[in-house]
Amino acid sequence: MYREGLPFLKARATMTETSSGGRRHGVFSGYRAGWSIPTENGGRTYADGPIELLDADVLPPGATGVIRIYPLVPERWTDVTVGSELDMREGARVVGTAVVTGVFL
């Protein structure tokens, strides 16, 4: 999925357990996640970005893995830094979290 020159973030993602409101099935590379990301003023905004799994074929509920996030509009992600915590969302529901380990925008 990775293409030379395409902006991305690297992160350690943990999927929410199904019993805690997470998905029933795991996610695959290409899954287009909605993300709650930090803003400059300490708030949060919403942005989309498909993922690529780097250490597994599927990331099931409750599992943790390394991912790349490919922001659809990279300019919206400029306040995201190493250590930023992101919520992976499907509408209002949080289906996972990610901690950014690298920013390549």
N, C-alpha and C positions, 0 to 999 in steps of 0.2 A: 504494500500500500504506500510506503514512503516514496516520495519523489524528491529528487535533488532540488534544493532551493525552496521547498514548500515550508512555511512557518509551522512550528509545532512546539508543544510543551511536553515534557516527560514528567510522569507522576506515578506515585504508588497509590493504587485504587483499591478500596475495599467495598464490596457489594453488601448492601443491607440484607439481613436474613429475611426470608419470606415471612416468617412468623412475626417480624417486627415491621411489616409493611413494605418489604422489598418485592422485587420481581419473583415470579414463579419459576422462570427459566433464566439461564445465564445469558451473557452478552458475548458477541463475537466481534472480530475486527470489522469495521465498517458501521457498527452501531452508531447512530447519530444521537448523541446525548445532548440534553439541555443542561446548562451549567449555571449555578449561582456563583458569581465571581466577585471579588472585592473591588471597590472603587477607591479613588484617591481620597475622598472625604470620609472614609471609614464605613461607607454603606455597602450595599450589594446591588449587582445588576444581573440580568439574565442574558446569556449568549449561547449559541449553538456551536458544537464542535464534534465531529465524528472521532471515533477512537480507533487505535490499532493496538491489539494485544501483543506484547513483546515476549512473554514467557509462557504462554499457554494458547491453546486453540479456542478455549471458552473460559469465561470467568463467571462461575455459578454464584448464586446467592450465598453470602457468608464468606466467600473467598477473597483473597488479596492477591494482586498481581501488578506488574509493571505495564504501563500503557503510554502511548503517545496520544495527545489531543491535538487535532488539527482545526484551529479556530476558523470558522467560516468568514468572520470579519475580524482579522487580527488587530485592527485599530482599537477594538473594544476591550482587548485583553492587556493593554499597556500597564495597568496597575497590578497585574499578577506577577509575583516574584517567587523565587525559590522559597519554599516554606509556606506559601499561601495554601489555605484549605478551601477546597471547592466542593460544592454539593452537586452530585449528579442527579438530575431531576427528570421526572416524567410528569409534566404539569405541576401540580402542587405537591406531589409525592416525591420524597427523597429516596432514591433507589441505590445510592452509593455515595461515597466520599472519596476525595483524592487529595493528596498532599504533593505539591509541585516540587520536583527534584531538579528540573532543568528548564530553562526558557530559551527558545531558539526562534524568536520572532523577527 
